Amino acid sequence: MGAQETADRCPHPKPFAPDFAGCPAYQAVAFTAADSMDRRLGTWLTCRHLSSGQAEAQPGRFYPKCSLGGTAERQRWLARVRPERLEVVRVLQEEFDRFSEGHRERLSAARKEAQAAPADWERRQELDRLLAEHGKAVAGFLLAREERFEDVGLPIGPLHDLIAEASSAGSRTRRASSGRLDEDSLLAFSAESQSFLGRALPAPRREESGPELESTIYSDATLEIARTTNPRGLALRGELDASNADAVFEVIQREAARDGELAVDLSGVLFCDVAGLRAIVRASERLEPGQRLHLRQLPAHLEKTMQIVGWRSTASLQVTSREPPR
């Protein structure tokens, strides 16, 4: 088993349980399977990011692959798209799966009948009628939730076209739809929003790729802190709250004492409460006169919190913000 296969292998049992919460990047989507004779085997939950990977050392052997990558890549993806936006997408997907269940069943039955008798135009017309009915119902579903879709970067016009294209394509094949959408049509959406629909984010540009990690110097159940080079400093990955705020304060204070100037990269922070921010500010206030703590890739909502409580103008802090995804 190659290193890449080990890194991007999905370790969770399949199919996913309805209450599965073992992966913070998980996006449930209904999957209807059928055998080679187009007989339905059942409907289960899969993940939007689950695909098949081929083992490099063993041709013909496949494994469950996460299209986002390994643990570190999933954390960077979450930090980039923002966990609160992903939660909205999850809820919308659940609502869509419930709404579309009856349509999927009727379309599947009509498709099977049309394919069993390809010369029967009445069956073909019935399938087309059901597709049109489904398209109209989808338009109503999207319109009723337009503001929520817009908030996560999914304009309902292109999204409706995408769903209609996928439904139409599924009606003309013997294989049941997995819920995945045509990648070429995803170009109407931003890179972050495309990833909500199944396409992996492109690799970040060099200047956005974050610092080079050197060694991990602290870890607990939710947070990891690593020393970095270029720039010299620290990278925080995971969740920062009252449970580990004191540890963050001590690590930053100790590392800053080595050279004075210290960069703290927050691009991998998935959650940070006021206690976590306070720990960082306290550490900066303990620096020697003239020294500064450089906060890099500060999420926009954390910068807003710092402005509200008056920490944004702390003399010993230099802040480089991270623009929110569109």
Residue frames as qw, qx, qy, qz and C-alpha x, y, z in Angstrom:
[[0.000, 0.889, 0.458, 0.000, 0.00, 0.00, 0.00],
 [0.452, 0.429, -0.013, 0.782, 1.54, 3.32, -1.11],
 [0.214, -0.230, -0.418, 0.852, 1.94, 6.39, 1.07],
 [0.261, -0.039, -0.197, -0.944, -0.62, 8.38, -0.94],
 [0.556, -0.296, -0.690, -0.358, -3.16, 5.56, -0.71],
 [0.453, -0.334, -0.673, 0.480, -2.65, 5.47, 3.06],
 [0.079, -0.140, -0.202, 0.966, -3.11, 9.23, 3.35],
 [0.396, 0.043, -0.180, -0.900, -6.30, 9.62, 1.33],
 [0.337, -0.210, -0.909, -0.129, -7.99, 6.32, 2.26],
 [0.526, -0.449, 0.003, -0.722, -11.38, 6.84, 3.94],
 [0.144, 0.202, -0.912, 0.327, -11.15, 4.81, 7.18],
 [0.486, -0.012, 0.438, -0.756, -14.84, 4.84, 8.09],
 [0.349, 0.185, 0.919, 0.004, -17.25, 1.86, 7.77],
 [0.366, 0.157, -0.351, -0.848, -19.61, 1.90, 4.78],
 [0.076, 0.695, 0.324, 0.638, -22.40, 2.48, 4.19],
 [0.082, 0.229, -0.398, 0.884, -22.51, 5.52, 6.45],
 [0.143, -0.504, -0.803, 0.286, -25.03, 5.46, 9.28],
 [0.008, 0.819, 0.414, 0.398, -27.75, 8.15, 9.28],
 [0.403, -0.915, -0.029, 0.013, -26.22, 9.69, 12.42],
 [0.818, 0.074, -0.028, 0.570, -22.59, 9.39, 11.26],
 [0.064, -0.993, 0.052, -0.082, -20.44, 12.24, 12.62],
 [0.848, -0.335, 0.158, 0.378, -16.98, 10.70, 12.55],
 [0.542, 0.126, 0.269, 0.786, -15.51, 13.05, 9.92],
 [0.003, 0.644, 0.245, -0.725, -15.88, 16.86, 10.07],
 [0.120, 0.350, -0.479, -0.796, -15.77, 17.05, 6.25],
 [0.221, 0.247, 0.939, 0.089, -18.51, 14.44, 5.71],
 [0.417, 0.222, -0.098, -0.876, -21.31, 15.37, 3.29],
 [0.467, 0.178, 0.855, -0.138, -24.09, 12.78, 3.18],
 [0.456, 0.321, -0.347, -0.754, -25.77, 12.09, -0.15],
 [0.816, 0.098, 0.470, -0.320, -28.29, 9.37, -1.01],
 [0.144, 0.438, -0.786, -0.413, -27.00, 6.64, -3.35],
 [0.860, 0.155, 0.275, -0.401, -29.28, 4.13, -5.09],
 [0.150, -0.424, 0.844, 0.292, -27.48, 1.02, -6.32],
 [0.858, 0.301, 0.066, -0.411, -28.60, -1.40, -9.01],
 [0.694, -0.209, 0.636, 0.266, -27.22, -4.62, -10.43],
 [0.152, -0.228, 0.648, 0.711, -26.25, -5.27, -14.06],
 [0.032, 0.447, 0.829, 0.334, -29.90, -6.02, -14.88],
 [0.122, -0.380, -0.045, -0.916, -30.96, -2.64, -13.49],
 [0.609, -0.553, -0.559, -0.108, -32.61, -4.25, -10.48],
 [0.166, -0.779, 0.250, -0.550, -32.52, -1.93, -7.50],
 [0.636, -0.012, -0.680, 0.365, -30.45, -3.20, -4.59],
 [0.434, -0.711, -0.452, 0.318, -31.32, -0.42, -2.19],
 [0.155, 0.848, -0.028, 0.506, -30.56, 3.16, -1.21],
 [0.719, -0.414, -0.270, 0.488, -27.77, 4.06, 1.18],
 [0.075, -0.988, 0.071, 0.111, -25.80, 7.08, 2.30],
 [0.789, 0.167, 0.000, 0.592, -22.43, 7.81, 0.79],
 [0.296, -0.709, -0.039, 0.638, -20.17, 10.87, 1.09],
 [0.459, 0.875, 0.037, -0.151, -19.97, 13.55, -1.57],
 [0.059, 0.831, -0.545, -0.095, -16.17, 13.27, -1.42],
 [0.690, -0.235, 0.684, 0.022, -15.90, 9.47, -1.55],
 [0.654, 0.588, -0.345, -0.328, -14.44, 7.96, -4.71],
 [0.984, -0.049, 0.114, 0.131, -12.37, 4.96, -5.79],
 [0.017, -0.840, 0.521, 0.148, -8.60, 5.00, -5.69],
 [0.938, 0.262, -0.227, 0.026, -6.33, 2.52, -7.41],
 [0.712, -0.607, 0.275, 0.223, -3.43, 1.02, -5.48],
 [0.296, 0.815, -0.456, -0.201, -0.14, 1.90, -7.17],
 [0.161, -0.475, 0.865, 0.010, 1.63, -1.27, -6.08],
 [0.366, 0.161, 0.914, -0.060, -1.26, -3.61, -6.94],
 [0.266, 0.099, -0.444, -0.850, -2.89, -2.91, -10.33],
 [0.483, -0.269, -0.721, -0.419, -6.57, -3.76, -10.32],
 [0.407, -0.436, -0.689, 0.412, -6.91, -3.25, -6.58],
 [0.073, -0.638, -0.172, -0.747, -9.07, -0.36, -5.43],
 [0.336, -0.305, -0.649, 0.611, -9.71, 1.35, -2.12],
 [0.062, -0.879, -0.471, -0.044, -12.19, 3.95, -0.74],
 [0.479, 0.114, -0.010, 0.870, -10.56, 7.29, -1.49],
 [0.058, -0.832, -0.356, 0.423, -11.37, 10.73, -0.08],
 [0.528, 0.654, 0.238, 0.488, -11.13, 13.24, -2.92],
 [0.173, -0.970, 0.065, -0.157, -10.15, 15.92, -0.41],
 [0.420, 0.567, -0.612, 0.358, -7.01, 14.03, 0.61],
 [0.558, -0.131, -0.722, 0.387, -5.76, 13.01, 4.03],
 [0.373, -0.698, -0.520, 0.321, -6.48, 14.41, 7.48],
 [0.291, -0.431, 0.011, 0.854, -4.38, 17.56, 7.02],
 [0.013, 0.135, 0.546, 0.827, -5.94, 18.28, 3.60],
 [0.262, -0.624, -0.708, -0.202, -9.45, 17.82, 5.01],
 [0.353, -0.665, -0.354, 0.554, -8.68, 20.28, 7.80],
 [0.183, -0.248, 0.243, 0.920, -7.34, 22.82, 5.32],
 [0.093, -0.371, -0.695, -0.609, -10.46, 22.35, 3.17],
 [0.315, -0.704, -0.627, 0.110, -12.72, 22.95, 6.16],
 [0.314, -0.560, -0.129, 0.756, -10.80, 26.07, 7.13],
 [0.120, -0.060, 0.451, 0.882, -11.08, 27.37, 3.57],
 [0.222, -0.423, -0.671, -0.567, -14.80, 26.74, 2.99],
 [0.253, -0.306, 0.396, -0.828, -15.71, 27.48, 6.64],
 [0.036, -0.131, -0.972, 0.190, -17.48, 24.93, 8.86],
 [0.320, 0.413, 0.485, -0.702, -20.63, 27.04, 9.24],
 [0.493, 0.420, -0.356, -0.674, -21.16, 27.11, 5.47],
 [0.273, 0.137, -0.940, -0.154, -20.66, 23.33, 5.28],
 [0.146, 0.236, 0.836, -0.474, -23.32, 22.83, 7.94],
 [0.479, 0.459, 0.113, -0.739, -25.84, 24.82, 5.88],
 [0.450, 0.364, -0.672, -0.461, -24.97, 22.69, 2.83],
 [0.065, 0.018, -0.986, 0.151, -25.46, 19.51, 4.86],
 [0.329, 0.367, 0.618, -0.612, -28.93, 20.57, 5.97],
 [0.505, 0.502, -0.185, -0.678, -29.91, 21.59, 2.43],
 [0.313, 0.274, -0.869, -0.267, -28.70, 18.23, 1.10],
 [0.106, 0.158, 0.922, -0.337, -30.79, 16.36, 3.68],
 [0.431, 0.483, 0.331, -0.686, -33.84, 18.40, 2.71],
 [0.460, 0.479, -0.481, -0.573, -33.23, 17.75, -0.98],
 [0.137, 0.137, -0.979, -0.063, -32.81, 14.00, -0.45],
 [0.252, 0.329, 0.786, -0.458, -36.14, 13.82, 1.40],
 [0.437, 0.561, 0.050, -0.702, -37.86, 15.99, -1.21],
 [0.434, 0.498, -0.579, -0.479, -36.53, 14.04, -4.18],
 [0.333, -0.164, 0.923, -0.104, -37.00, 10.50, -2.87],
 [0.623, 0.443, 0.569, -0.303, -40.40, 9.97, -4.50],
 [0.488, 0.771, -0.212, -0.349, -39.26, 11.58, -7.75],
 [0.001, 0.549, -0.822, -0.149, -36.20, 9.30, -7.86],
 [0.468, 0.053, 0.870, -0.149, -38.33, 6.21, -7.39],
 [0.625, 0.623, 0.346, -0.319, -40.82, 7.18, -10.12],
 [0.349, 0.783, -0.425, -0.290, -38.02, 8.12, -12.53],
 [0.205, -0.398, 0.892, 0.062, -36.20, 4.86, -11.85],
 [0.570, 0.268, 0.756, -0.178, -39.32, 2.79, -12.57],
 [0.562, 0.759, 0.119, -0.307, -40.13, 4.77, -15.73],
 [0.126, 0.724, -0.628, -0.254, -36.53, 4.51, -16.94],
 [0.375, -0.175, 0.910, 0.010, -36.56, 0.75, -16.46],
 [0.609, 0.496, 0.579, -0.218, -39.81, 0.40, -18.43],
 [0.430, 0.834, -0.141, -0.315, -38.58, 2.64, -21.26],
 [0.011, 0.622, -0.760, -0.188, -35.33, 0.72, -21.57],
 [0.513, 0.022, 0.854, -0.082, -37.13, -2.62, -21.54],
 [0.513, 0.596, 0.605, 0.129, -39.16, -1.54, -24.58],
 [0.266, -0.391, 0.177, 0.863, -37.12, 1.12, -26.45],
 [0.033, 0.228, 0.642, 0.731, -39.58, 1.16, -29.37],
 [0.185, -0.700, -0.689, 0.028, -42.52, 2.03, -27.12],
 [0.176, 0.440, 0.017, 0.880, -42.92, 5.80, -27.51],
 [0.517, -0.707, -0.264, -0.403, -45.62, 6.01, -24.85],
 [0.797, -0.464, -0.196, 0.333, -43.15, 4.79, -22.23],
 [0.529, 0.142, 0.006, 0.836, -40.57, 7.24, -23.51],
 [0.113, -0.617, -0.199, -0.753, -43.08, 10.06, -23.33],
 [0.676, -0.675, -0.275, -0.105, -44.02, 9.11, -19.77],
 [0.734, -0.242, -0.128, 0.621, -40.37, 9.26, -18.77],
 [0.272, 0.341, 0.110, 0.893, -40.03, 12.69, -20.39],
 [0.375, -0.711, -0.299, -0.514, -43.17, 13.85, -18.57],
 [0.757, -0.579, -0.232, 0.196, -41.77, 12.74, -15.23],
 [0.606, 0.006, -0.030, 0.795, -38.46, 14.49, -15.98],
 [0.007, 0.535, 0.189, 0.823, -40.33, 17.74, -16.72],
 [0.601, -0.694, -0.299, -0.259, -42.39, 17.31, -13.55],
 [0.777, -0.360, -0.183, 0.483, -39.22, 16.71, -11.55],
 [0.425, 0.242, 0.048, 0.871, -37.56, 19.78, -13.05],
 [0.243, -0.664, -0.227, -0.669, -40.52, 21.97, -12.11],
 [0.738, -0.626, -0.252, -0.010, -40.57, 20.60, -8.57],
 [0.716, -0.127, -0.114, 0.677, -36.80, 21.17, -8.20],
 [0.173, 0.484, 0.111, 0.851, -37.24, 24.78, -9.34],
 [0.492, -0.714, -0.214, -0.450, -39.82, 25.30, -6.61],
 [0.832, -0.420, -0.211, 0.295, -37.61, 23.62, -4.00],
 [0.583, 0.086, -0.040, 0.807, -34.65, 25.86, -4.88],
 [0.032, -0.607, -0.176, -0.775, -36.69, 29.05, -5.05],
 [0.628, -0.703, -0.254, -0.218, -38.13, 28.46, -1.59],
 [0.773, -0.513, 0.018, 0.373, -34.56, 28.21, -0.23],
 [0.563, 0.718, 0.006, 0.410, -32.86, 30.72, -2.52],
 [0.159, -0.904, 0.275, -0.286, -31.38, 32.88, 0.24],
 [0.775, -0.481, 0.409, 0.029, -29.81, 29.90, 2.00],
 [0.861, 0.278, 0.256, 0.339, -28.31, 28.59, -1.25],
 [0.337, 0.855, -0.064, 0.389, -26.97, 32.05, -2.13],
 [0.453, -0.834, 0.285, -0.137, -25.38, 32.34, 1.32],
 [0.766, -0.342, 0.502, 0.212, -23.19, 29.31, 0.63],
 [0.023, -0.561, 0.560, 0.609, -22.28, 30.39, -2.91],
 [0.269, 0.173, 0.909, 0.266, -24.74, 28.19, -4.84],
 [0.355, 0.251, -0.084, -0.897, -26.88, 30.40, -7.12],
 [0.633, 0.193, 0.682, -0.312, -30.10, 28.52, -7.86],
 [0.638, 0.632, -0.142, -0.416, -30.13, 29.13, -11.64],
 [0.383, 0.537, -0.747, -0.081, -26.95, 27.18, -12.46],
 [0.282, -0.190, 0.878, -0.336, -27.76, 24.71, -9.68],
 [0.724, 0.329, 0.378, -0.474, -31.15, 23.93, -11.23],
 [0.638, 0.609, -0.383, -0.275, -29.50, 23.39, -14.64],
 [0.084, 0.477, -0.867, 0.122, -26.95, 21.08, -13.04],
 [0.483, 0.009, 0.777, -0.404, -29.58, 18.93, -11.32],
 [0.743, 0.484, 0.130, -0.444, -31.72, 18.79, -14.47],
 [0.471, 0.618, -0.607, -0.167, -28.70, 17.69, -16.51],
 [0.100, -0.313, 0.917, -0.224, -27.84, 14.97, -14.01],
 [0.618, 0.199, 0.596, -0.472, -31.46, 13.72, -13.91],
 [0.706, 0.577, -0.128, -0.390, -31.71, 13.65, -17.70],
 [0.315, 0.551, -0.772, -0.041, -28.41, 11.80, -18.05],
 [0.299, -0.173, 0.873, -0.345, -29.49, 9.28, -15.41],
 [0.719, 0.317, 0.359, -0.504, -32.71, 8.56, -17.29],
 [0.714, 0.595, -0.277, -0.244, -30.77, 7.42, -20.34],
 [0.260, 0.488, -0.822, 0.136, -28.39, 4.98, -18.70],
 [0.783, -0.238, -0.556, -0.145, -28.92, 1.58, -17.16],
 [0.508, -0.046, -0.583, 0.632, -26.87, 2.59, -14.12],
 [0.312, -0.846, -0.432, 0.021, -28.63, 4.29, -11.23],
 [0.190, 0.810, -0.150, 0.535, -27.43, 7.77, -10.36],
 [0.633, -0.181, -0.501, 0.562, -24.94, 8.22, -7.51],
 [0.213, -0.910, -0.295, 0.201, -25.97, 11.82, -7.02],
 [0.472, -0.389, 0.241, 0.754, -22.73, 13.14, -8.48],
 [0.383, 0.852, 0.192, -0.302, -22.94, 16.04, -10.89],
 [0.758, 0.506, 0.125, 0.393, -21.19, 16.66, -14.19],
 [0.565, -0.463, -0.036, 0.682, -17.86, 18.35, -13.47],
 [0.309, 0.266, 0.344, 0.846, -17.86, 20.58, -16.57],
 [0.208, -0.740, -0.445, -0.460, -21.10, 22.20, -15.41],
 [0.583, -0.634, -0.330, 0.387, -19.57, 23.03, -12.03],
 [0.476, 0.120, 0.065, 0.869, -17.58, 25.86, -13.64],
 [0.141, -0.721, -0.319, -0.598, -20.51, 28.23, -13.03],
 [0.636, -0.755, -0.156, -0.032, -19.62, 28.16, -9.32],
 [0.059, -0.845, 0.500, -0.178, -16.64, 29.38, -7.31],
 [0.479, 0.328, -0.802, 0.139, -13.92, 26.85, -6.46],
 [0.170, -0.138, 0.758, -0.614, -15.12, 26.61, -2.85],
 [0.688, 0.164, 0.245, -0.663, -18.74, 26.08, -3.90],
 [0.695, 0.347, -0.567, -0.273, -17.71, 23.49, -6.50],
 [0.211, 0.258, -0.891, 0.308, -16.21, 21.45, -3.68],
 [0.497, 0.029, 0.545, -0.675, -19.62, 21.33, -1.96],
 [0.797, 0.354, -0.006, -0.490, -20.90, 19.61, -5.13],
 [0.974, 0.011, 0.221, 0.051, -18.20, 16.99, -5.45],
 [0.678, 0.603, -0.172, 0.383, -15.15, 18.55, -7.08],
 [0.701, -0.415, -0.182, 0.550, -11.97, 18.80, -5.02],
 [0.025, -0.968, 0.040, 0.247, -10.55, 22.26, -4.48],
 [0.698, 0.606, -0.215, 0.315, -7.61, 23.11, -6.74],
 [0.721, -0.220, -0.258, 0.604, -4.23, 23.18, -5.08],
 [0.136, -0.947, -0.135, 0.259, -3.58, 26.57, -3.49],
 [0.493, 0.786, -0.201, 0.313, -1.14, 28.95, -5.10],
 [0.666, 0.131, -0.473, 0.562, 2.32, 28.93, -3.61],
 [0.021, 0.344, -0.318, 0.883, 1.73, 32.12, -1.62],
 [0.664, -0.339, 0.000, -0.667, -1.52, 30.64, -0.21],
 [0.789, 0.031, -0.612, -0.048, -0.19, 27.20, 0.57],
 [0.706, -0.698, -0.002, -0.122, 0.79, 28.02, 4.16],
 [0.139, -0.791, 0.594, -0.058, 4.05, 27.64, 6.03],
 [0.680, 0.260, -0.685, 0.014, 6.33, 24.63, 5.87],
 [0.787, -0.564, 0.046, -0.248, 5.75, 22.43, 8.91],
 [0.231, 0.618, -0.709, 0.248, 8.81, 21.42, 10.88],
 [0.329, -0.038, -0.904, 0.269, 7.66, 19.45, 13.93],
 [0.519, -0.632, -0.404, -0.409, 4.62, 19.05, 16.16],
 [0.221, 0.288, -0.603, 0.711, 5.19, 20.47, 19.63],
 [0.342, 0.057, 0.604, -0.718, 1.69, 20.20, 21.09],
 [0.427, -0.130, -0.680, -0.582, -1.39, 18.12, 20.43],
 [0.372, 0.044, 0.716, -0.589, -4.60, 17.18, 22.19],
 [0.441, 0.369, 0.817, -0.045, -7.93, 15.71, 21.09],
 [0.379, 0.825, 0.414, -0.069, -8.88, 18.78, 19.00],
 [0.155, 0.969, -0.176, -0.074, -5.77, 20.89, 18.40],
 [0.864, -0.009, 0.102, 0.492, -2.28, 20.47, 17.00],
 [0.004, 0.971, -0.170, -0.169, 0.49, 23.07, 17.10],
 [0.881, 0.145, 0.144, 0.428, 3.55, 22.66, 14.88],
 [0.279, -0.665, 0.239, 0.650, 6.72, 24.69, 14.47],
 [0.671, 0.686, 0.270, 0.080, 7.11, 26.12, 10.98],
 [0.453, -0.326, 0.307, 0.771, 9.83, 27.45, 8.76],
 [0.098, 0.053, 0.499, 0.859, 9.45, 30.09, 6.05],
 [0.016, -0.748, 0.352, -0.562, 8.25, 31.95, 8.03],
 [0.336, 0.058, -0.817, 0.465, 9.57, 30.86, 11.40],
 [0.438, -0.248, 0.201, -0.840, 6.70, 30.44, 13.77],
 [0.320, 0.082, 0.887, -0.323, 3.77, 28.22, 14.65],
 [0.414, -0.087, -0.574, -0.701, 0.83, 26.70, 12.78],
 [0.422, 0.029, 0.681, -0.598, -2.40, 25.92, 14.63],
 [0.394, 0.001, -0.748, -0.535, -4.61, 23.16, 13.22],
 [0.311, -0.350, -0.880, 0.085, -8.00, 22.22, 14.65],
 [0.338, -0.779, -0.392, -0.354, -10.18, 23.73, 17.38],
 [0.321, 0.173, -0.447, 0.817, -9.07, 26.31, 19.94],
 [0.467, -0.672, -0.333, -0.469, -11.28, 26.92, 22.98],
 [0.452, -0.743, 0.296, -0.395, -11.28, 27.16, 26.78],
 [0.971, -0.220, 0.090, 0.017, -10.06, 23.56, 27.12],
 [0.829, 0.066, 0.087, 0.549, -6.69, 24.27, 25.48],
 [0.148, 0.945, 0.038, 0.288, -6.39, 28.07, 25.67],
 [0.507, -0.803, 0.304, 0.076, -3.86, 27.95, 28.52],
 [0.805, -0.090, 0.440, 0.388, -1.70, 25.50, 26.58],
 [0.518, 0.700, 0.256, 0.420, -1.79, 27.78, 23.52],
 [0.158, -0.973, 0.102, -0.137, -0.77, 30.74, 25.67],
 [0.669, -0.591, 0.403, 0.202, 2.19, 28.84, 27.13],
 [0.777, 0.203, 0.420, 0.423, 3.38, 27.49, 23.75],
 [0.359, 0.839, 0.155, 0.379, 3.24, 30.90, 22.06],
 [0.316, -0.926, 0.197, -0.065, 4.97, 32.61, 24.98],
 [0.765, -0.390, 0.428, 0.282, 7.73, 29.98, 25.08],
 [0.706, 0.368, 0.392, 0.460, 8.34, 30.05, 21.32],
 [0.179, 0.939, 0.093, 0.280, 8.30, 33.85, 21.14],
 [0.505, -0.818, 0.244, 0.126, 10.98, 34.00, 23.83],
 [0.833, -0.015, 0.342, 0.434, 13.39, 32.21, 21.50],
 [0.459, 0.232, 0.330, 0.792, 13.61, 34.99, 18.88],
 [0.056, 0.359, 0.201, -0.910, 11.03, 37.64, 19.71],
 [0.505, 0.289, -0.266, -0.768, 9.23, 37.98, 16.38],
 [0.295, 0.045, 0.953, -0.043, 6.88, 35.07, 15.81],
 [0.463, 0.054, -0.434, -0.771, 4.37, 34.23, 13.06],
 [0.397, 0.108, 0.836, -0.363, 1.26, 32.28, 14.08],
 [0.272, 0.030, -0.667, -0.693, -0.56, 30.74, 11.10],
 [0.451, 0.147, 0.624, -0.620, -4.31, 30.26, 11.70],
 [0.475, 0.242, -0.516, -0.670, -5.30, 28.93, 8.26],
 [0.436, -0.041, -0.894, -0.096, -6.01, 25.50, 9.76],
 [0.146, 0.079, 0.661, -0.732, -8.17, 26.73, 12.64],
 [0.186, -0.377, -0.813, -0.403, -11.67, 25.27, 12.33],
 [0.415, -0.786, -0.401, -0.221, -13.09, 26.85, 15.47],
 [0.402, 0.094, -0.418, 0.809, -11.90, 29.44, 17.96],
 [0.298, -0.813, -0.496, -0.062, -13.90, 30.97, 20.80],
 [0.059, -0.935, 0.108, -0.333, -13.22, 34.15, 22.78],
 [0.737, -0.611, 0.273, 0.095, -11.12, 32.24, 25.32],
 [0.835, 0.134, 0.275, 0.457, -8.83, 31.06, 22.52],
 [0.344, 0.781, 0.080, 0.516, -8.45, 34.56, 21.09],
 [0.402, -0.889, 0.128, -0.179, -7.80, 35.95, 24.56],
 [0.858, -0.341, 0.242, 0.298, -4.96, 33.43, 25.03],
 [0.672, 0.409, 0.203, 0.583, -3.26, 34.64, 21.84],
 [0.030, 0.882, 0.029, 0.470, -3.66, 38.31, 22.79],
 [0.654, -0.743, 0.143, -0.005, -2.34, 37.65, 26.30],
 [0.857, -0.080, 0.219, 0.459, 0.73, 35.95, 24.85],
 [0.460, 0.630, 0.136, 0.611, 1.41, 38.94, 22.60],
 [0.252, -0.906, 0.010, -0.339, 1.12, 41.32, 25.55],
 [0.790, -0.558, 0.178, 0.181, 3.88, 39.42, 27.37],
 [0.768, 0.420, 0.042, 0.482, 6.39, 40.09, 24.59],
 [0.484, -0.385, -0.054, 0.784, 9.35, 42.35, 25.19],
 [0.198, 0.820, 0.101, -0.528, 8.97, 46.00, 24.07],
 [0.197, 0.621, -0.528, -0.545, 9.35, 46.25, 20.28],
 [0.124, -0.052, 0.972, 0.192, 8.49, 42.59, 19.69],
 [0.603, 0.167, -0.038, -0.779, 5.37, 41.52, 17.81],
 [0.489, 0.114, 0.864, -0.041, 3.23, 38.51, 17.19],
 [0.303, 0.268, -0.468, -0.786, 2.22, 38.21, 13.53],
 [0.596, 0.244, 0.698, -0.314, -1.16, 36.48, 13.11],
 [0.124, 0.255, -0.670, -0.686, -1.37, 35.13, 9.58],
 [0.336, -0.183, -0.800, -0.461, -4.56, 34.01, 7.73],
 [0.162, 0.169, 0.663, -0.711, -6.90, 35.22, 10.51],
 [0.067, 0.492, 0.822, 0.279, -10.46, 34.20, 9.53],
 [0.058, -0.454, -0.193, -0.868, -12.75, 37.16, 8.87],
 [0.585, -0.642, -0.378, -0.319, -15.21, 36.28, 11.65],
 [0.719, -0.403, -0.290, 0.486, -12.36, 36.12, 14.20],
 [0.322, 0.172, 0.016, 0.931, -11.05, 39.49, 13.04],
 [0.309, -0.595, -0.313, -0.672, -14.54, 40.93, 13.54],
 [0.717, -0.585, -0.373, 0.076, -14.60, 39.54, 17.09],
 [0.619, -0.162, -0.160, 0.752, -11.20, 41.11, 17.80],
 [0.074, 0.387, 0.162, 0.905, -12.46, 44.45, 16.53],
 [0.499, -0.650, -0.396, -0.414, -15.58, 44.29, 18.71],
 [0.743, -0.593, -0.231, 0.207, -13.65, 43.60, 21.92],
 [0.049, -0.979, 0.196, 0.020, -10.85, 46.03, 21.04],
 [0.760, -0.385, 0.425, 0.306, -8.02, 43.55, 20.49],
 [0.729, 0.578, 0.240, 0.277, -7.51, 44.29, 16.78],
 [0.216, 0.905, -0.156, 0.330, -5.44, 47.40, 17.61],
 [0.785, -0.573, 0.129, 0.195, -3.14, 45.70, 20.14],
 [0.139, 0.889, -0.405, -0.162, 0.31, 47.19, 19.52],
 [0.340, -0.466, 0.811, 0.099, 2.11, 43.86, 19.90],
 [0.656, 0.296, 0.695, -0.010, -0.06, 42.19, 17.24],
 [0.205, 0.410, -0.476, -0.751, 0.26, 42.36, 13.47],
 [0.632, 0.276, 0.668, -0.281, -2.69, 40.79, 11.66],
 [0.187, 0.227, -0.665, -0.687, -2.99, 39.46, 8.12],
 [0.661, 0.168, 0.425, -0.595, -6.62, 38.53, 7.46],
 [0.226, 0.064, 0.909, 0.344, -7.99, 35.69, 5.39],
 [0.416, 0.099, -0.222, -0.876, -10.63, 36.71, 2.86],
 [0.629, 0.127, 0.669, -0.374, -13.83, 34.69, 3.19],
 [0.261, 0.086, 0.830, 0.485, -14.65, 32.43, 0.21],
 [0.407, 0.237, -0.073, -0.879, -17.25, 33.74, -2.27]]
